[in-house]
Protein backbone atom coordinates (compact mmCIF):
# COMPACT_ATOMS: atom_id res chain seq x y z
CA UNK A 1 0.00 0.00 0.00
CA UNK A 2 2.65 2.45 -1.17
CA UNK A 3 0.33 5.44 -1.49
CA UNK A 4 -0.40 5.23 2.27
CA UNK A 5 3.28 4.95 3.12
CA UNK A 6 2.92 1.22 3.71
CA UNK A 7 0.48 -0.91 5.70
CA UNK A 8 0.60 -4.56 6.75
CA UNK A 9 0.12 -6.92 3.78
CA UNK A 10 -2.43 -9.70 3.94
CA UNK A 11 -1.49 -13.11 5.32
CA UNK A 12 -1.76 -14.56 1.82
CA UNK A 13 0.58 -11.97 0.37
CA UNK A 14 3.12 -12.57 3.14
CA UNK A 15 3.02 -16.34 2.66
CA UNK A 16 3.43 -16.00 -1.10
CA UNK A 17 6.36 -13.62 -0.65
CA UNK A 18 8.07 -15.92 1.84
CA UNK A 19 7.73 -18.88 -0.54
CA UNK A 20 9.25 -16.96 -3.45
CA UNK A 21 11.98 -14.80 -1.90
CA UNK A 22 15.46 -15.92 -0.90
CA UNK A 23 16.40 -12.41 0.29
CA UNK A 24 15.73 -11.16 3.81
CA UNK A 25 12.04 -10.35 4.22
CA UNK A 26 11.00 -7.57 6.60
CA UNK A 27 7.29 -6.83 7.06
CA UNK A 28 5.73 -3.54 8.14
CA UNK A 29 3.32 -3.86 11.05
CA UNK A 30 1.01 -0.91 10.51
CA UNK A 31 -2.75 -1.45 10.66
CA UNK A 32 -3.66 1.80 8.90
CA UNK A 33 -2.34 4.98 7.35
CA UNK A 34 -2.28 8.26 9.25
CA UNK A 35 -0.56 8.90 12.58
CA UNK A 36 1.28 6.48 14.86
CA UNK A 37 -0.91 6.78 17.96
CA UNK A 38 -2.80 3.51 18.15
CA UNK A 39 -5.90 2.43 20.05
CA UNK A 40 -5.96 -0.70 22.18
CA UNK A 41 -7.76 -2.61 19.42
CA UNK A 42 -5.25 -1.44 16.80
CA UNK A 43 -2.40 -2.53 19.06
CA UNK A 44 -4.01 -5.96 19.44
CA UNK A 45 -4.11 -6.20 15.64
CA UNK A 46 -0.40 -5.36 15.55
CA UNK A 47 0.38 -8.07 18.12
CA UNK A 48 -1.55 -10.63 16.08
CA UNK A 49 0.22 -9.56 12.88
CA UNK A 50 3.62 -9.98 14.54
CA UNK A 51 2.69 -13.53 15.52
CA UNK A 52 1.48 -14.23 11.98
CA UNK A 53 4.82 -13.04 10.62
CA UNK A 54 6.66 -15.30 13.03
CA UNK A 55 4.50 -18.27 11.99
CA UNK A 56 5.26 -17.69 8.30
CA UNK A 57 8.98 -17.40 9.00
CA UNK A 58 9.77 -13.86 7.90
CA UNK A 59 13.10 -12.40 8.98
CA UNK A 60 12.02 -9.15 10.58
CA UNK A 61 9.25 -6.70 11.32
CA UNK A 62 9.04 -2.92 10.93
CA UNK A 63 7.14 -0.93 13.56
CA UNK A 64 6.65 2.59 14.84
CA UNK A 65 4.55 3.73 17.81
CA UNK A 66 4.35 7.16 19.44
CA UNK A 67 2.66 8.67 22.47
CA UNK A 68 0.28 11.59 22.03
CA UNK A 69 3.00 14.07 23.05
CA UNK A 70 5.41 12.90 20.36
CA UNK A 71 7.66 10.55 22.32
CA UNK A 72 8.47 6.93 21.52
CA UNK A 73 5.86 4.59 23.02
CA UNK A 74 8.44 2.57 24.93
CA UNK A 75 6.20 -0.05 26.66
CA UNK A 76 4.30 -0.99 23.50
CA UNK A 77 7.41 -0.96 21.32
CA UNK A 78 9.22 -3.19 23.81
CA UNK A 79 6.21 -5.54 23.88
CA UNK A 80 6.31 -5.98 20.09
CA UNK A 81 10.09 -6.46 20.12
CA UNK A 82 9.73 -9.22 22.72
CA UNK A 83 6.85 -10.78 20.80
CA UNK A 84 8.86 -10.74 17.58
CA UNK A 85 12.00 -12.42 18.95
CA UNK A 86 14.13 -13.83 17.42
CA UNK A 87 13.11 -11.73 14.39
CA UNK A 88 14.91 -8.44 13.78
CA UNK A 89 12.95 -5.25 14.47
CA UNK A 90 13.22 -1.95 12.60
CA UNK A 91 11.65 1.24 13.95
CA UNK A 92 10.26 3.12 10.96
CA UNK A 93 9.72 6.78 10.05
CA UNK A 94 7.35 7.40 12.94
CA UNK A 95 10.68 8.58 14.36
CA UNK A 96 10.64 11.48 11.90
CA UNK A 97 7.56 13.02 13.54
CA UNK A 98 8.80 12.40 17.10
CA UNK A 99 10.13 15.20 19.27
CA UNK A 100 13.77 15.36 20.43
CA UNK A 101 15.44 13.01 17.93
CA UNK A 102 18.50 12.33 20.10
CA UNK A 103 16.35 11.14 23.02
CA UNK A 104 14.02 9.28 20.66
CA UNK A 105 17.01 7.35 19.32
CA UNK A 106 18.06 6.34 22.83
CA UNK A 107 14.50 5.24 23.61
CA UNK A 108 14.38 3.11 20.45
CA UNK A 109 17.70 1.49 21.33
CA UNK A 110 16.42 0.82 24.85
CA UNK A 111 13.41 -1.10 23.50
CA UNK A 112 15.71 -3.56 21.74
CA UNK A 113 15.16 -2.48 18.13
CA UNK A 114 17.95 -3.39 15.72
CA UNK A 115 17.50 -0.68 13.13
CA UNK A 116 16.08 2.82 12.58
CA UNK A 117 14.56 3.89 9.26
CA UNK A 118 14.61 7.68 9.04
CA UNK A 119 14.74 10.68 6.73
CA UNK A 120 16.57 12.65 9.39
CA UNK A 121 13.28 14.37 10.30
CA UNK A 122 13.22 16.08 6.90
CA UNK A 123 11.13 15.73 3.77
CA UNK A 124 13.85 13.61 2.18
CA UNK A 125 16.89 11.73 3.44
CA UNK A 126 19.14 14.01 1.40
CA UNK A 127 17.75 17.06 3.21
CA UNK A 128 18.13 15.26 6.54
CA UNK A 129 21.63 13.93 5.80
CA UNK A 130 23.33 16.00 8.51
CA UNK A 131 21.06 14.66 11.27
CA UNK A 132 21.32 11.13 9.88
CA UNK A 133 25.10 11.34 10.14
CA UNK A 134 24.78 12.52 13.77
CA UNK A 135 22.33 9.72 14.58
CA UNK A 136 24.68 7.17 13.03
CA UNK A 137 27.53 8.45 15.19
CA UNK A 138 25.31 8.50 18.30
CA UNK A 139 24.08 4.96 17.73
CA UNK A 140 27.52 3.50 17.02
CA UNK A 141 27.27 -0.27 16.90
CA UNK A 142 24.14 -0.35 19.06
CA UNK A 143 21.73 0.12 16.16
CA UNK A 144 21.79 0.47 12.35
CA UNK A 145 20.62 3.80 10.95
CA UNK A 146 18.94 3.34 7.56
CA UNK A 147 18.21 6.52 5.57
CA UNK A 148 14.94 6.51 3.64
CA UNK A 149 12.62 8.93 1.77
CA UNK A 150 13.50 10.18 -1.67
CA UNK A 151 16.34 7.67 -2.04
CA UNK A 152 16.87 7.21 -5.78
CA UNK A 153 19.49 5.92 -8.15
CA UNK A 154 20.75 9.41 -8.96
CA UNK A 155 21.38 10.40 -5.30
CA UNK A 156 22.29 7.16 -3.55
CA UNK A 157 26.04 7.75 -3.95
CA UNK A 158 25.73 11.22 -2.42
CA UNK A 159 23.74 9.80 0.49
CA UNK A 160 26.38 7.14 1.15
CA UNK A 161 29.05 9.85 1.20
CA UNK A 162 27.15 12.37 3.34
CA UNK A 163 25.66 10.03 5.96
CA UNK A 164 28.26 7.29 6.30
CA UNK A 165 25.39 4.78 6.38
CA UNK A 166 25.49 1.42 4.63
CA UNK A 167 21.83 0.40 4.52
CA UNK A 168 19.19 2.42 2.67
CA UNK A 169 15.46 2.25 2.09
CA UNK A 170 13.60 3.03 -1.13
CA UNK A 171 10.14 2.05 -2.31
CA UNK A 172 11.43 2.15 -5.89
CA UNK A 173 7.86 2.78 -6.91
CA UNK A 174 6.64 3.49 -10.41
CA UNK A 175 3.23 3.47 -12.14
CA UNK A 176 2.33 0.45 -14.26
CA UNK A 177 -0.63 0.53 -16.66
CA UNK A 178 -3.67 -1.62 -15.92
CA UNK A 179 -4.37 -4.58 -18.17
CA UNK A 180 -8.03 -3.59 -18.41
CA UNK A 181 -9.19 -3.02 -22.00
CA UNK A 182 -12.75 -2.10 -20.98
CA UNK A 183 -12.93 0.99 -18.77
CA UNK A 184 -16.14 2.54 -17.47
CA UNK A 185 -15.53 6.32 -17.32
CA UNK A 186 -18.65 6.95 -15.20
CA UNK A 187 -17.65 4.98 -12.11
CA UNK A 188 -14.76 5.75 -9.75
CA UNK A 189 -13.88 3.37 -6.93
CA UNK A 190 -10.75 5.02 -5.54
CA UNK A 191 -9.83 8.31 -3.91
CA UNK A 192 -10.57 11.59 -5.71
CA UNK A 193 -8.03 12.21 -8.44
CA UNK A 194 -6.68 8.65 -8.32
CA UNK A 195 -6.04 6.95 -11.64
CA UNK A 196 -7.53 3.51 -11.07
CA UNK A 197 -5.97 2.24 -14.27
CA UNK A 198 -2.45 3.00 -13.15
CA UNK A 199 -1.07 0.60 -10.53
CA UNK A 200 1.80 1.82 -8.33
CA UNK A 201 4.30 -0.93 -7.57
CA UNK A 202 8.00 -1.38 -6.86
CA UNK A 203 10.06 -1.38 -10.06
CA UNK A 204 12.80 -4.01 -10.33
CA UNK A 205 14.66 -1.72 -12.75
CA UNK A 206 14.75 1.13 -10.22
CA UNK A 207 15.95 -1.21 -7.48
CA UNK A 208 18.66 -2.55 -9.79
CA UNK A 209 19.82 1.00 -10.53
CA UNK A 210 19.98 1.79 -6.81
CA UNK A 211 22.12 -1.26 -6.09
CA UNK A 212 24.44 -0.62 -9.01
CA UNK A 213 25.09 3.00 -8.07
CA UNK A 214 25.42 2.30 -4.34
CA UNK A 215 27.83 -0.59 -4.90
CA UNK A 216 29.90 1.43 -7.36
CA UNK A 217 30.39 4.16 -4.77
CA UNK A 218 31.15 1.70 -1.96
CA UNK A 219 33.73 -0.18 -4.05
CA UNK A 220 35.30 3.12 -5.10
CA UNK A 221 35.86 3.91 -1.41
N, C-alpha and C positions, 0 to 999 in steps of 0.2 A: 504494500500500500504506500508507494513512494510519494504520492501527492499529499499524504497526511504526515510525512516524515517517518513513516514506518509504524506498523502495528503487528501484533503477533499473528503469524500465518496459521492457517487451519492445521489440524492434526494430520489430515491427509497430505497436505502440501509438505509438511515437515517430514513425514515418513517417506514420501517419494524423493525428497531431496537427499535424505540420509542414504537411501538405497543407491542413488546415482552418483553421489559426490565422494571423491577420495580425499579432497581437501578438508581442512578444519571447518566445521560448521558451527557458527555462533548464531543464536536465535534471539531476536528482540522480544522481550516480555513487556508488552505495552497494550493494554486492553482497548485503548481509544486514542484518538488524536486530542489535541488541546494541551492543557497544562499537565503538571506532574504531581498534583495533589489528589490523592486517590481516596475514595470512600472505602468503608470496610468491605463491602461486597466486591468492589473492584480489586481490592488487595487479595481477597479470597480467590478471585479468578486468576490473578498473577501467581499465587501459590500453586494452584492446580496446573497452570501452564508450565511452571518450572518442573513439576513432577512428570508431566507428559513428555517434556524434553528429555528428562533423565531416562524415562522408559524407552524412548526411541533410540537413545544412545548418541545424542548430539554432543559436541565437544565443549560448548560454552553457552552462556546466556548473556543478554545485554539488558540492563535495567537502569532506572533512574527515578528516584522518589524524593520529593521535597516536602518540607513543612510549609504552612501557610505564610510564614514570615521569611521564606527564601533560604532556609538552611537545609542541609542534607538531612533526610529522615533516617537517622542512624538506626533506631531499633528495627524498623521495617526492612531497611537495606540489609542489615546484619541477618535478619531472619531468612531472607531470600538467598543470601550467600551460603548460609548453613544448610538450607534446604537443597541447594544446587550441588553441594559437594559430592563428588570430587571435580565437577565441571568448573571451568574457568568462569569468572564473572567480570564483565566490563560495565562500568558506569557510563551511561551515554550523555548526550548533550543537554540533559536536564541541568548539568553542571553549569552550562553557559548562561542560564537565567537564575543562578543562585547568587546570593550575596557573599562578599568576602571570599574571593577565589582561593587564596592561600589557606584559609581555615577550612574551606570546603574540601580542598585536596586532602588535608590531614584527616578530616572526618571520613572521607571515602577510603583512604588507606586503613583507617582504624576498623572499618567494617569488614575488611578482608578481601576487597575487590582487587583484581589483578591488573586492571587496565582502566584508563580514562580516555574516552572519546570526547574531543573538545575542539571548538573553533577558536579557543582563546578568548571567549566571551565577546566575540566580534561577529559581524555578518558572515565573514569568510575566514578560513584558517590563515590565509595570507595576510589579512588585516590584523589577525590576532597572533601573528608569529612571535612577536616580542614576549607576550605573556606565555605562550606555549613553551618557549625556550626557558623561561623562568620556572615554569611548572615542572619541566623535565629535570632541571637542575635540583629543584626542591624535592622531587620524588626520588631521585637517585635510582637505586636498584630495588626500591620498595614497590614500585608500580610503573607500568608502561604508559607513557603519554602518547596517544594516537591522534594526530591532527585530522580533522574532518570538516567539511563544508566548503564547497567550491574547489575541491581538489580535482584537478584536471591534468591531462597529459602535458599541456603547455606550461604548467606552473609547478609540477611535482618536483623537478630538480631544484627550483628556487626554495621550495618548502623544506626539502631535505637540508639544504645549505643553511637556511635561516633559523630552523628550529632545532637541528641536531637530532631529530626523531628518526626512527627507523621503521615504524609501522604507520600506515595512513589509511584513511577511510574515504571511499567515494562510492556514490550510488551508481555512477557510470550510466545514468539513465538517458534514454533517447526515445522519441516517439516512433512507433511502428504502426503502419496502416492496418486497419481491420480487414479481414478477409470477406466481409459482407459485401455481396454484390447488390442486394436489395436493401434500400435504406429509406425508411419512412421519415420524411422531413417534418411531419406534423407532431411527432411524439418525442419528447426528451425525457430520459430516465435519470440522468446525472445532475450534477450541480450546474447552476447557471453559468453559461459561457464555456462549459466543458465540451470538448469534441469527443463524442462517444465512439467515433470511428477512428480514433487514434489512441493506441494502447501504449502507455508509458512503461517501459521495462529496462532492465540493465542490458547494456550493449556489450557483447564479448569483445568487439573491436576496440571500444573505448577502454575497457579493462586491460586489454593487451597493450595498448599505447601507454597507459599508465605504468605498467610493469617494465616495459622496454625503457622508457625514459628515466624511471627511478633507478633501475639497475645500472644503466649507463652512467649515471651520476655517481652512484655508490662505488662502482668499479673504478671510476676515474679517480676517486679519492684514495 
